[in-house]
């Protein structure tokens, strides 16, 4: 056991030395040096994230929001609590496709496949958000989600930057807004509100922010939606807030609808 532990430490120190020498992360260097092929990374998933090793991934331990239903009439699919596995197709030293799974295991690496093994969640999230911030639309959209899954990484400030970046394609910005809603943290919620209230923003992005607010489970999310429905000057945004409030069974929301119907 001691010999194995020593070997792992030596490998880690070698990787750190290589990173320092090249001036980039191990992931970035692997992508740049590969030319054409696939780079695999594995990293720890945030608490509550699980998956079946395929297309089904859940953010809250069983309620799948990314792909298929978990159970049938007489069976239930296992939901493994990580790790996150990301494969990146590389062409000319650039990532052109990102695929994400949670759980399961890799097949043996064939020709043209570089498996970096387990990397730190911070390194993975940083690299993936770099892709989301600069790559073409389809790749950028797919890179945001695995970054969100990284354990103990505070990704919302960078995701908010992408959501507010006028130079990014609208689809990418809307996807970033959606994942902000899944984070559902107080600071992420405030960021979404700032998008809704910004009259310089595209209306489609602002409506996406209203939807993302509806995905939060905190008291503040419902309060913000009720405020939008009451006071926002744009009928389109008020209508959107009302629609998503109608999906809630919160007693305060029911009181809000009664107030509106009574004309108070």
C-alpha positions in Angstrom: 0.0 0.0 0.0 2.9 2.4 0.9 4.6 1.7 -2.4 1.4 2.3 -4.4 0.7 5.6 -2.5 4.3 6.8 -3.2 3.8 6.0 -6.9 0.5 8.0 -7.0 2.3 11.0 -5.3 5.1 10.9 -7.8 2.7 10.8 -10.8 0.9 13.8 -9.4 4.1 15.8 -8.8 5.2 15.0 -12.4 1.9 16.2 -13.8 2.2 19.5 -11.8 5.7 20.0 -13.0 4.6 19.5 -16.6 1.8 22.0 -16.2 4.2 24.6 -14.8 6.7 24.0 -17.6 4.1 24.4 -20.4 2.1 27.2 -18.9 -1.3 25.6 -19.2 -3.5 23.0 -17.5 -3.0 19.3 -18.3 -6.3 19.3 -20.1 -5.4 22.3 -22.3 -2.0 20.8 -23.1 -3.5 17.4 -24.0 -6.0 19.1 -26.4 -3.4 21.3 -28.0 -1.0 18.5 -28.5 -3.4 15.8 -29.7 -4.2 17.3 -33.2 -7.1 14.9 -33.8 -8.7 12.4 -31.5 -10.5 12.3 -28.2 -9.6 13.5 -24.7 -11.3 12.0 -21.7 -11.5 13.5 -18.3 -13.1 12.3 -15.1 -13.9 14.4 -12.0 -16.0 14.4 -8.8 -19.6 15.3 -9.1 -21.3 17.9 -6.9 -23.6 16.6 -4.1 -26.9 15.4 -5.4 -25.8 14.7 -8.9 -26.1 11.1 -10.2 -26.5 9.3 -13.5 -26.8 5.9 -15.2 -23.6 6.1 -17.1 -25.5 7.0 -20.2 -27.8 9.9 -21.2 -29.8 10.2 -18.0 -28.3 12.6 -15.4 -30.1 13.9 -12.3 -29.3 17.1 -10.4 -31.2 16.1 -7.2 -30.5 12.4 -6.8 -33.3 10.9 -8.9 -35.4 13.5 -10.6 -33.8 13.5 -14.0 -33.8 16.8 -15.8 -31.4 15.8 -18.6 -32.8 13.0 -20.8 -34.9 10.0 -19.8 -37.2 8.9 -17.0 -35.6 6.9 -14.3 -38.2 4.1 -13.7 -40.7 1.9 -15.4 -43.7 0.0 -14.2 -41.7 -2.8 -12.6 -38.1 -1.7 -12.5 -35.9 1.1 -11.4 -32.7 2.3 -12.9 -29.6 2.8 -10.7 -28.4 6.4 -10.2 -24.6 6.4 -9.5 -23.3 9.4 -7.5 -20.6 10.2 -10.0 -18.0 10.6 -11.2 -18.6 13.0 -14.1 -17.1 11.6 -17.3 -16.5 14.0 -20.2 -15.2 13.0 -23.6 -14.0 15.8 -25.9 -13.6 15.3 -29.6 -10.6 17.2 -30.9 -9.7 18.4 -34.4 -6.7 20.5 -35.2 -6.1 21.1 -31.5 -9.6 22.4 -30.9 -12.5 20.8 -29.1 -15.3 20.3 -31.6 -17.7 18.1 -29.5 -18.4 17.6 -25.8 -20.3 14.6 -24.4 -21.0 14.2 -20.7 -22.0 11.2 -18.6 -22.3 10.5 -14.9 -21.4 7.1 -13.5 -20.6 4.0 -15.5 -17.0 3.3 -16.7 -14.9 4.0 -19.7 -14.1 1.4 -22.3 -10.4 0.7 -22.9 -8.8 3.7 -24.7 -8.1 2.9 -28.4 -5.9 4.7 -30.9 -6.3 8.5 -30.8 -7.8 8.5 -27.3 -6.0 10.3 -24.5 -7.5 9.5 -21.1 -6.2 11.9 -18.5 -7.9 10.0 -15.7 -9.2 11.9 -12.7 -8.6 15.6 -12.7 -9.6 18.2 -10.2 -13.1 19.6 -10.5 -11.8 23.1 -10.5 -9.5 22.4 -13.4 -12.2 20.7 -15.3 -14.8 23.5 -14.7 -12.3 26.2 -15.7 -11.4 24.5 -19.0 -15.0 23.7 -19.9 -16.1 27.3 -19.2 -13.3 28.5 -21.3 -14.8 26.5 -24.1 -18.2 27.9 -23.4 -16.9 31.4 -23.5 -15.1 31.2 -26.9 -16.1 28.2 -29.0 -18.8 27.9 -31.6 -22.4 27.5 -30.6 -23.0 23.7 -30.4 -19.8 23.0 -28.5 -20.2 26.0 -26.2 -23.8 24.9 -25.2 -22.6 21.4 -24.4 -19.6 22.6 -22.3 -21.6 24.6 -19.7 -23.5 21.6 -18.2 -20.5 19.5 -17.1 -18.9 22.5 -15.6 -22.0 23.0 -13.4 -21.7 19.4 -12.2 -18.2 19.8 -10.7 -17.9 19.3 -7.0 -17.2 22.3 -4.7 -16.6 24.7 -7.5 -18.4 28.1 -7.5 -19.1 28.4 -11.2 -22.0 30.8 -11.2 -20.0 34.0 -11.7 -18.5 32.8 -14.9 -21.7 31.3 -16.1 -23.4 34.6 -15.5 -20.6 36.3 -17.5 -21.4 34.0 -20.5 -25.2 34.7 -20.1 -24.5 38.5 -20.3 -22.0 38.4 -23.1 -23.5 40.1 -26.1 -20.8 38.6 -28.3 -21.9 35.0 -27.6 -24.7 33.3 -29.7 -28.1 33.8 -28.2 -28.6 30.0 -27.8 -25.4 29.8 -25.7 -26.5 32.7 -23.5 -29.9 31.1 -23.0 -28.3 27.8 -22.1 -26.1 29.6 -19.5 -29.2 31.2 -18.1 -30.9 27.8 -17.8 -28.0 26.3 -15.8 -28.0 29.3 -13.6 -31.5 28.4 -12.7 -30.5 24.9 -11.9 -27.8 26.2 -9.5 -30.6 27.9 -7.6 -28.2 29.6 -5.2 -29.1 33.0 -3.8 -26.3 34.8 -5.7 -27.2 33.0 -8.9 -30.8 34.0 -8.4 -29.8 37.6 -8.0 -27.8 37.4 -11.3 -30.9 36.1 -13.1 -33.0 39.0 -11.7 -30.4 41.4 -13.0 -30.8 39.9 -16.5 -34.6 40.2 -16.3 -34.4 43.8 -15.3 -31.9 44.9 -17.9 -33.7 46.8 -20.7 -30.7 46.5 -22.9 -30.9 42.7 -23.0 -32.6 40.7 -25.7 -36.2 39.8 -24.8 -35.6 36.1 -25.5 -32.7 36.0 -23.0 -34.8 37.9 -20.4 -37.6 35.4 -20.8 -35.1 32.5 -20.4 -34.1 34.2 -17.1 -37.7 34.3 -15.9 -38.0 30.5 -16.7 -34.7 29.9 -14.9 -36.0 31.7 -11.8 -39.0 29.3 -11.8 -36.5 26.4 -11.4 -35.3 27.7 -8.1 -36.7 26.1 -4.9 -36.1 29.0 -2.5 -38.4 31.6 -1.1 -36.6 34.3 -3.0 -37.2 32.8 -6.4 -41.0 32.9 -5.9 -40.8 36.4 -4.4 -38.9 37.6 -7.5 -41.3 36.0 -9.9 -44.3 37.7 -8.1 -42.5 41.0 -8.2 -42.0 40.6 -12.0 -45.6 39.7 -12.4 -46.7 42.7 -10.4 -44.4 45.5 -11.6 -42.4 44.7 -14.7 -43.2 47.2 -17.4 -43.1 44.5 -20.2 -46.3 42.5 -20.6 -44.4 39.6 -22.1 -42.3 39.2 -19.0 -45.2 39.7 -16.7 -47.1 37.0 -18.6 -44.1 34.6 -18.4 -43.8 35.1 -14.7 -47.5 34.4 -14.2 -47.3 31.3 -16.2 -44.4 29.8 -14.2 -45.9 30.9 -10.9 -49.0 28.9 -12.0 -46.9 25.7 -11.9 -46.2 26.2 -8.1 -48.3 24.9 -5.2 -46.7 27.5 -2.8 -49.5 28.9 -0.6 -48.1 32.4 -0.9 -48.4 32.1 -4.7 -52.1 31.0 -4.4 -52.6 34.1 -2.2 -51.0 36.2 -4.9 -53.3 34.9 -7.6 -56.3 35.6 -5.3 -55.1 39.1 -4.9 -54.8 39.6 -8.6 -58.2 38.1 -9.3 -59.8 40.3 -6.7 -58.2 43.3 -8.3 -56.2 44.3 -5.2 
